[in-house]
Amino acid sequence: HVDVIYYQLTFVKGWSFSQLRSALNRARALKRVVATASAHALLQHLALPWPALEGAFFPSTYRYNAQTTDLDILKKSSSALTQAVRLNWDARDPKILYHQPYEALIVASLIERESNDPQEYKNISAVIHNRLKSGMPLQIDAAVRYGLNKSKGRLTYSDLHRKTPYNTYLYRGLPPTPIAMPSAAALEAAMHPADVPWRYYVLSSKGRHVFSQTFKAHRKAVLRYRQYRNRQHE
């Protein structure tokens, strides 16, 4: 009788695929079979129902032993994500605009990266939904950051004018792929936006977002936050 030693590997919600892959490559006692595989090869190995690796894995903690391969964990994680999307899609609000589960997955990833507070997710989902419905650009900073590979620092005026497929200031509609791993809460929010008229949001002094229906109300909220931020730096 041999005791099998188990290890744990956690994929964190909001991670990009490159962060997930780094964690996989650092994991102890894990057999590497696809550690250096290209994105194209990985897509073939995993037979994903999506066109990209980004956002295709479920954030969770996975147990494994020394016989487990990195491909085994990727398969388990991608299957969990596919199942979570399917379950939420089957139970979706019939009024949502999205025609394909992949669109909802993209929206879930945007929601995940835009707020740390799951209580806000359905309001952010409503803003995205209302903007898409009225033909407004999404103007989601997290997507712009992803396209520029800029995770830190404030976005500059020139950043917002850089042409990438993820620049939601320049291009209307959804970005071409997810930008991160969405949680179950973000997936649910994407498919059940709150029934509210919000089209704007901005951070408040309390670290949460202030939601507004009109640009005028939004400008006031922006000014209040800027005044608060300036006071903090005095």
N, C-alpha and C positions, 0 to 999 in steps of 0.2 A: 504494500500500500504506500503510495507516494502522495504527499500533500501537494496540491497544486497551488502555487502562489498567484494571487490575482492583483492586478494593478488597476488604477483608474486614470482616465483621461477625460478632461472636461473641455467641451467646446462652448464658448461663451456667446450668449446672444449679442448680436451687433458686430461680431467679428467678420472681417473680410475673409475670403478664401485663402489669401496669402498668410494671414494670422493663423488660421486653422492648420494650414500645411506646416507652418513653423512648429506649432505645438505637436503635431503628429511626428515630425522629424526629431523632436527632442524627447519623445516618450521613451521611458525605460523599457527594456526587454521586449520591444515590439519588432517583429520581423518586417524588414523593409523590402517590398517587392515593386512598389510604384513611387518610391521616394523621389526619383529623378524623371519620372514620366512627364511628357508634355501634356498640356491641357487637352489637346486633341485625343491623345492616347487614353487619358483618364476618362474622358467622355465616352469613349468606346468600351473601356473596361466596365464602366458603371451602368451603361445602357440607360442613361437618364432620360426622362420624358421632357427635359428642358434643353435649350440650346447652349447653356453656359454653366460653368461650375459655381459661379458666384450665387450665393443664396440657396444652393441646392442641398444643404446639409442642416440637420436639426440640432440646435444647441441643447446639449444634455451631457450627463456624465456617463461614460462608457467603460464597462469592466472588460478586462482582457487578461490573457496569460501569455507565457513565453511562446506558445504555439500560434498566437494570433498574428495576422499580418496587418499592415497599414491599409491594404485594400479591403480586408474584412471589416474594419471599423468604418471606412468610407462607405461601404455598401450598406452597413447597418444604419448609419447616420442619414444617408440619402434616402433609404427606404422609409425611415421614420418621418422625414420631411415630406416626402411624396404622399404618405398616408395622411399626415396632418393637413396638407393642402386639400386633398380629396375630401376628407371629412368636413372641413370648413366650407368648401365649395358646395357640397351637397346640401349644406344647411344655410347657405348664403341668403342675405336679404334679396328678395326678387327684384327690388328696385335699383340695385347697383348697376352701374354702367358697363362693368367689365364683361367681355364676351368669353374670355379664356381664363382658366385658373392661373396661367403664367402672369397675366396682368395683375391679378390680385396678389400674387407672390411678390412682384416688383413693388407694389404699393406697401405691402407689409414690411418690406426691407427699408423703405423710406421712412415709415412710421417709427420703426425700431431705432433708426439713427437720429431721428429728430427730437426724441424725448427720452429721458431716463425714467419717466413716471408712467407706468401702465394705465393709471387713471385718466391720463390725457389722450391715450391712443385713439379712442373713438372720435374725439373732437378733431384731432389731427387728420384722421381718416376722412372726416366730413369736409375739412378744408380742401384736401386733395380732390375729393369727389366733386365738390361744388365748383372748384376751379376748372376741372376737366369738363364739367357739364356746360359751363359758360364760355369755354374756349380761352380762358386765361392761362398764361404760362404758370407752371407750378412754383417756380422761384424757390426751390428747395436747396439750401446751402449744402446739406450733406451730400447731395448728388453731385454738385459742382466740385466739392472737395474730392470725392471719389474719382471723378474724371481727371483731376489734376494731380492725384496721388498726394494730396496735401492734408494730412490729418491734424496738424497743429497750426496755431497762429490764426489771426483774423484774416478773412477773405478780403482782398483788395478790390478796388474798382476795376483794375486790369484783369484780375482773376475772373470777374463776372463777365468779361468780354472775350475770354479765351474760348476758342471753338473746340469743344469736345462733344461727343454724342450725349454726355451726361450734364451738359450745361442747360439746366431747366429755366434759366433766364432768357437764353437765346432761342431755345427750341420748345415749342408747345408739345403737350402730350407727355407720355411716360418715357423715362430713359429706356435704353434697349434691353438692359438686364437688371436684376436686383443689384443692390450695392452692399449687401451684408446678409448675415444669417438672421432671419426673423424668429422671434419666440412664438409660442402658441398664442399668447395674448395679442401680439401684433397681427398674426394671421386672422384671428377672430375679428379684430378691429377693422382690418382691410375689407372684410366681407360683411361687416355690420357697422357702417359709419353712423355716428350719432345723427339724429334728425334735428339738425340745427343749421342756421343760415351762415355760419362763419365762413369767411374767405381769407382771413389774415390771422397771423399769430406772431407774437414776439415775447421774448423772455421778460419776466417781471423781476422786481427786486427780491422776491421770495424764491427765485430759482425755478418757478413754474411758468407756464405761458399764459398770456392774456390773449383771448380770442375776440375778434371783431368782425362785424358784417361789412362795414364801410371803410373806405380808405381813410376818411377823415378821422374816424374813431381809432383806427390803427396808428395813424401818425401821432395822435395824442399819447397812445400807449408807448410808442417808440421814444418819443421825447421824454416821457416820465422815466423810462429805463435809462436813457442816456444821462439824464440829470443825476439819477441814483449812482450810475457808474462813475461819473465825474466826481461826485462827492466822496466815493470810496478811494479815489486816487489823489485827493487833496492832501 
